[in-house]
């Protein structure tokens, strides 16, 4: 009988530490060719939003599934999340339905977990300062994830809305020993910081190259379409750039596609995939003064691996509800 797992069930069994470890394993599997995963299919829902279809198969641990994800920016006015998702797990031996999981939280958390892998591999070993641009669910999840891999002592936060920043400080300060500072501008938030997270809904750059200090590591997770970007071209050209998937990045990442269209660089500017870096087949930071960027788009292999982890742990604890189609 298939299992139905709610967001509450998933939150009860999956920790950020679990996800960080699972995502690193999944990234290595992807970059070493051990999984089957096409570039996601994106459908425009009449201009109101987007539907993404993301299937993947992982022979180890034996997980087959797909995520359906929607992005509807107008949901905020209705009190709904802008990103909603459902993940289907299938039996890789028979194709039978094994589980349906709410994927909203898993998407949020696995995205931050992958960024944490990039921080662990690319940020300075003793990096202790973090700027978060964007105070939505990804900004919050990234605070939780990155403080798992670095001993952060100061966090500066900026978004365009003062009330959103105040809510972030109120909600997140109890979850960290780091001092969280409400910055009056993006420029002041990122100035001199060792790690920068970009988690916005912006279509145009929110940071400039001259604001970013040498040696900074940037996790850029907000812009996911070819015509959207969070970083200006000179910053990307100045940095050592890593991606989750070359195929995905060169077809979907405006942060890379737009500078390439401008003639700033070509695809060789992408130094490698994060999974290659984790596997040791691609060098990471080569100088303490380099700026490194991880441009994240998210991959189906991450969702299926996270869902499989949640399914196994929920089954062990007897959580979820069986149902008949």
N, C-alpha and C positions, 0 to 999 in steps of 0.2 A: 504494500500500500504506500503510495507517495506521501511525503511529509510536507506540511506547510509550516514555514518558519517566518514568524513576524519579526519586525525590527527589534522588538523587546527580546525575543528569543536569541537573535543574533548577538545583540549587545551583551546578553547574559553569559555567552560562552566564548566570545572572541576578544582577546586582549590586544592592545597595540603591540606589545612585545611579540606575541604570536604572529601578528600580521607582518611585522618588519622581517622576521625570519622567513616566513612563507613567501613574501614578495621577492626577497633576494634569490631564493631558490627558483621561483617561477621566472624571474628575469634571466637567470643563467640558462635555464632550460630553453627559453625562447631564443636567446642569442646564439646558442650552440645548435640550433636546428632540431631540438628534441620535441617540439610541439607543432601542431598544425593550427594556423591562425591567419585568416585573410585580413586585409585592411577593412575596418568597419564600413558598413553601408549606412549612409545618412540620408534621410528623407525629409524634405521640407514640408511641414504641416500647414500649408496654405499661408505661409508668412507669419503665423502665430508662434511657431516653435519648430523644434527638430526632433525626429525620432532616429535613434541610432541602434543598429542591430550588430551585435558583437559575439560571434561564436568562436569556440576554441576547444581543442582536444589536447590533454596532457597524458601521455602514456604512463608516466609516473607522477602522481600516485594513482592514476587511472581515473581521470575526471573528464567528462564530456559535458558541454553545456553552452549556454548563450545568455547574454544580457540584452534586455530591451531597455533603453534609457531615453528619457525625454528631457528636453531643455525648453522650458516655456518661461521667458522672463516676466511675462505679465502675471504669473502666479503670485508674485509678492503682494499685489493689491488684493488678492483673494485670500491671503493668509496661508498660502500653500508654498512648499519648497519649489524653487525654480527647476531643480533637478530631481527627477523621480526615476526609479528603476525597479525592474523585476528580473531575477536570475532563475533560469531553469537548469536543473541538473538532470542528466540522463545516464542510464546505465551504459557504459562504453562497450559492454559485451552484447547487449540486445537492443539498445536504443530506447528502452522503456523509461518513462518518466520516473525519476527518483525523488525529486524535491522541487518545490517552488519557494524561493526565498525573497523577501523584501530586500531590494538591492540599494535603497537610498543610503542607508548608513554604511553598508559595505563599500559603496563607491567612494563616499566621503573618507572613510578610514583607510582604505587601501591606497588611495591617492597620496595621502599624507605619509603612509608607511613607505611608499616607494621614494618619496622625497627624502625621508629619513635615511634610506639606503644611500641616496646620492650624497647627503651630508656626511655620512659615515665614511664614504669612499673619497670625497673630494674636498670637503672643508678642512681647514687647519685643525690639527689634532686637539689643540687647546682653545678652539673658537668658543667664545663665551657670550657673544652679543648677537642678537637676532632682531631683525626688522620684519614686521608682517604688514604688507600692504593689502588691505582687504579684511573686513571684520565679519565675514559670513561664516558658514559652517566649515569651509576649507581653512580659513585663517585659524579658527579654533582647533580644528583637528591637527593642523600643522604644529601648533604650539605643543600639543600633547605628544606628537610623534618625535619632533626634533629634540625635545628635552629628554627623550629616552636615549639619545645617542651622543649628546654633548651636554656638558655641565654649564647650562646657560645662566648667567647672572643678571642680564638686562635684556628686556624685550621692549622695543619701540613699535607702536601701532599707529597706523593711519588709514582712514577711509574718508570719503568726502563728507560724511554725515557725522556731526558731533555726537548725536544721541547713540549712533551705532558704536562709536568708539567707547563711549561711556558704558554701554551695555557689555561690551567685550571685557573691559577692565573689571566691571562688577562680577561678571560670571566666571572669568578665567583666573583672576588673581588667587582665589582659594585653591587652585589646582597646580600652582607652581611656587617655588621659593624665589624665583627670579622676580625682580622689580619690573612691573609693566608700566610703561610710560605712554601717555596720550600725546602723540606728536601733532603739532599744528599744521604740518605739511608733509608730503611724501619726501621732499628733499631733506628735511630735518630728520625724518624717520630713518632714512638709509645712510645718512652721513657717517662714515667711519665704521659702519657695522660689518661684522665678519660673515654673517649669514643673512640673506635677504630672501623672503618668500613673497612672490607676487601671486595673489589669489583674488583677482578682481574680475568684474564683468566688463572691463574696458575693451573698446575696439581700437583705441589709439594708445600710444605709449604713455605710461604713467611715471616712468623714471627716465632720466637722461644719463648719458655716459659719464659726464663730468661729476655727477653726484656719487658715483660708485668708486670706493677706494680700491687700490690694488690689493690683490689677495682675497677679495670677497668671493663667496660662493652664492650663486643665485638659483633658487628653485622657482621656475616660471611655470605655473600650472593653470592660469586663468583663461588664456586665449586658445581656443581649440578649433578655429576655422581659418581657412587660407587668407581671409580678408580682415583678420583680427590680430592685434599684437599688443603686448604690454611693455616691450622694450624697443627703444629706437635703434636704428640700424648700426650706428657707430659703436654702441655698446656690445651688440652681438658680434660685430666684426673684431672687436678688441679682445674677446674672450675665447677660452677653450671650451667648445660646446659638445655636450653629450645629450643623447636622446634615449627614449625607451625603445623606439623602433625607427630605423631609417626610412622604411617604406611609409610608415604613418607620418613621420615628420616632414618628408618631402612632398606629401600630398595634402596635409592638413594644417601644418604649423605656420601661421602667418608670421610669427616672430622670425622664422627662417626664410619662408617663401618670399616675403616682400623685400628683404634685403638682397636676396638672390635676383629678383626681378630688377632691382635697382643697379645691379652689377657690382655690389659690394664684395661678394664672394660667391663660390659655387658649392656644390655638394661636398667637396673635399674638406670644407671648413668643419663639417661634422666629424669630430675626432673618434666617435665610437658610440655604441649602445651601452647603456648602463649594465646590462647583463654581461657584455664582453669585459667591461671593467671589473665587475665582480668576479668573473671567472679568471681574471689575470691575463687575458689575451690582448688587452689594450691598456697602454699606460694612462694614468690619471693625471693628477697635478704634477707638473715637472718643475715648478718654481714656486716659492712662497709668495711671489708677487703677482702670479697669474690670477686673472679673474676666471672662474669656472662657472659655467651655466649648465643646469640640467633642464632641458625643455621637455616637460611632461605633457603627454596627450591622453594617457591611459590606454590600456590594452585589455582585450578579452581574456588573455591568459591570466591576468591579475585577478579579474572578477571570478573566473571559474575556479582558480586556486583558492581564493578567499571563501567562496561559497562552499567548496568541498571541505575546507577546514571547519567552517561553521556547521555543516551537515554532520560531520563525524563527531564533533564535540557535543552537538545537541542530541544526537542519537545516543551517545554514551550516558548523557544525563537524563534521558527520557523527556526532552523538551520538544515542543512542536505538536502539531495535530495531524493525524493521518486523515486522508480523505479519498473518496472514490470518484473518479471522473464519470 
